[in-house]
Amino acid sequence: MIRAEKASGSRRDGRTELALLLDFLNAGDTLVVTRIDRLARSMKDLQDIVHELKAKGVALRATEQPVDTGTAAGKAFLDMLGVFAEFETNLRRERQLEGISAAKARGVYRGRKPSIDVAEVKRLKEFGLGPTAIARKLGIGRASVYRALEAG
């Protein structure tokens, strides 16, 4: 079975294809990835995935890296690749935060556009709807309704 996923490997949350794949694998199977950093970018996630694979009797192989989880050297190499993948993710995050700070200092960073129409929330409140009804009608969380109402 071949699976592809566009989701970021920096977090395991929301990676439905990975979850499906891990559920599908059975003892004696081999999970083949191009590179380890495509599988996970944090040591914790990588170790969790490897532990899950090992418990199921599934081997892990990377086509572009000499990874063999059945040997001590292969396990050490896998861990090193995981460390570097996590390091790369952390560097990227730091650079992004530095860029945002610099943009804020120049007055050009505004963040994302508001996804909640505060005026509509207030209008619905004045119309007599409660926070739960407003949240359902607008497809937002109740906490968002409360924040919008507190905003003005």
C-alpha positions as CSV (number, residue, x, y, z in Angstrom):
1,M,0.0,0.0,0.0
2,I,1.4,3.4,-0.9
3,R,0.2,6.4,1.1
4,A,1.1,10.1,0.7
5,E,0.4,12.9,3.0
6,K,0.7,16.7,2.7
7,A,0.4,17.3,6.5
8,S,3.5,18.5,8.3
9,G,5.6,15.9,10.0
10,S,6.4,18.4,12.8
11,R,3.4,17.1,14.8
12,R,1.6,13.7,14.7
13,D,-1.8,15.3,15.3
14,G,-4.0,15.5,12.3
15,R,-1.9,13.1,10.2
16,T,-4.7,10.8,9.2
17,E,-2.8,9.0,6.5
18,L,0.0,8.1,9.0
19,A,-2.6,6.8,11.5
20,L,-4.3,4.7,8.8
21,L,-1.0,3.3,7.7
22,L,0.1,2.4,11.2
23,D,-3.3,0.7,11.8
24,F,-2.9,-1.3,8.6
25,L,0.6,-2.7,9.2
26,N,0.9,-6.2,10.6
27,A,3.7,-8.4,11.9
28,G,6.2,-9.1,9.2
29,D,5.4,-6.0,7.2
30,T,8.0,-3.3,6.5
31,L,7.2,0.4,6.5
32,V,9.2,2.1,3.8
33,V,9.7,5.8,3.8
34,T,11.9,8.0,1.6
35,R,13.6,9.7,4.6
36,I,13.1,9.6,8.3
37,D,12.3,13.3,8.5
38,R,9.3,12.6,6.3
39,L,8.0,10.3,9.0
40,A,8.5,12.5,12.1
41,R,10.3,15.7,12.9
42,S,10.4,15.3,16.7
43,M,12.3,12.7,18.6
44,K,9.2,11.9,20.7
45,D,7.0,11.2,17.7
46,L,9.8,9.3,16.0
47,Q,10.4,7.1,19.0
48,D,6.7,6.6,19.6
49,I,6.2,5.5,16.0
50,V,9.3,3.2,16.1
51,H,8.1,1.7,19.4
52,E,4.6,1.1,17.9
53,L,6.1,-0.5,14.8
54,K,8.4,-2.7,17.0
55,A,5.5,-3.8,19.2
56,K,3.6,-4.9,16.0
57,G,6.6,-6.7,14.6
58,V,6.9,-4.2,11.7
59,A,10.3,-3.2,10.3
60,L,11.2,0.3,9.2
61,R,13.3,1.1,6.2
62,A,14.2,4.4,4.5
63,T,15.0,4.4,0.8
64,E,17.4,7.3,0.9
65,Q,19.1,6.6,4.3
66,P,20.7,3.4,5.6
67,V,18.3,2.8,8.4
68,D,17.8,-0.7,9.8
69,T,16.1,-0.7,13.1
70,G,17.1,-4.3,13.7
71,T,20.8,-3.4,14.6
72,A,22.3,-1.3,17.3
73,A,24.1,0.9,14.7
74,G,20.9,1.3,12.7
75,K,18.9,2.3,15.8
76,A,21.7,4.8,16.7
77,F,21.6,6.2,13.2
78,L,17.8,6.5,13.3
79,D,18.0,8.4,16.6
80,M,20.6,10.8,15.1
81,L,18.4,11.4,12.1
82,G,15.5,12.1,14.4
83,V,17.6,14.6,16.5
84,F,18.6,16.5,13.3
85,A,15.1,16.5,12.0
86,E,13.9,18.0,15.3
87,F,16.8,20.5,15.3
88,E,15.8,21.6,11.8
89,T,12.2,22.1,12.9
90,N,13.3,24.2,15.9
91,L,15.6,26.3,13.8
92,R,12.8,27.0,11.3
93,R,10.5,28.0,14.2
94,E,13.1,30.3,15.7
95,R,13.7,32.0,12.3
96,Q,10.0,32.4,11.8
97,L,9.5,34.0,15.2
98,E,12.5,36.3,14.6
99,G,11.0,37.4,11.3
100,I,7.6,38.0,12.9
101,S,9.3,40.1,15.6
102,A,11.2,42.1,13.0
103,A,8.0,42.7,11.0
104,K,6.1,43.8,14.1
105,A,8.9,46.2,14.9
106,R,8.6,47.7,11.4
107,G,4.9,47.9,11.8
108,V,4.2,45.6,8.9
109,Y,3.0,42.5,10.6
110,R,-0.7,42.2,11.3
111,G,-1.2,38.5,11.7
112,R,-4.0,36.6,10.0
113,K,-7.3,38.2,9.2
114,P,-10.0,37.8,11.9
115,S,-12.1,34.7,11.2
116,I,-14.9,35.9,13.4
117,D,-17.3,38.7,12.6
118,V,-17.5,40.5,15.9
119,A,-20.3,42.8,14.7
120,E,-22.4,39.7,13.7
121,V,-21.8,38.1,17.1
122,K,-23.0,41.3,18.8
123,R,-25.9,41.7,16.5
124,L,-27.1,38.1,17.2
125,K,-26.6,38.8,21.0
126,E,-28.8,41.9,20.7
127,F,-31.3,39.9,18.8
128,G,-31.6,37.7,21.9
129,L,-29.5,34.7,21.1
130,G,-27.3,33.2,23.8
131,P,-23.7,32.4,23.4
132,T,-24.3,28.7,22.6
133,A,-26.9,29.5,19.9
134,I,-24.6,32.2,18.4
135,A,-21.7,29.7,18.3
136,R,-23.8,27.1,16.6
137,K,-25.2,29.6,14.1
138,L,-21.8,30.9,13.1
139,G,-19.9,27.6,13.4
140,I,-17.5,28.9,16.0
141,G,-16.7,27.9,19.6
142,R,-18.5,29.4,22.6
143,A,-15.2,30.8,23.9
144,S,-14.9,32.7,20.7
145,V,-18.3,34.2,21.2
146,Y,-17.4,35.3,24.7
147,R,-14.2,36.9,23.5
148,A,-16.0,38.7,20.8
149,L,-18.6,40.0,23.2
150,E,-15.9,41.2,25.7
151,A,-14.1,43.0,22.8
152,G,-16.5,45.8,22.8
